Amino acid sequence: MRWPRWSISAGRGDFLPILIGCICLFISVPSVVLLLVNPDRNSGTIVIPLLVVLGAGIIIGVCFIVLGIQICAPPGSRAYRISHGRFFSW
């Protein structure tokens, strides 16, 4: 029996990775900013592990957004070249 292959995107033009990345960033970024700007007085031991977990959420969110841009951008466009690491190619 073959197991179905699970994929985060169905193909060209699928914007699900961008949506997942935006949700991860929407959850993680405000919490990190709040922890860095206005930490609670008695939260000394939990701040560092929480910042690590939220930082991982930010990294995962940015990776999903880059993946979504790679899938959705038409070949040859500036967004396509930047998301594929070709910053200075013409």
Sequence and secondary structure as in RCSB ss.txt:
>XXXX:A:sequence
MRWPRWSISAGRGDFLPILIGCICLFISVPSVVLLLVNPDRNSGTIVIPLLVVLGAGIIIGVCFIVLGIQICAPP
GSRAYRISHGRFFSW
>XXXX:A:secstr
       S  STT  HHHHHHHHHHHHHHHHHHHHHHS  TT TTTHHHHHHHHHHHHHHHHHHHHHHHHHHS T
TSHHHHHHTT SS  
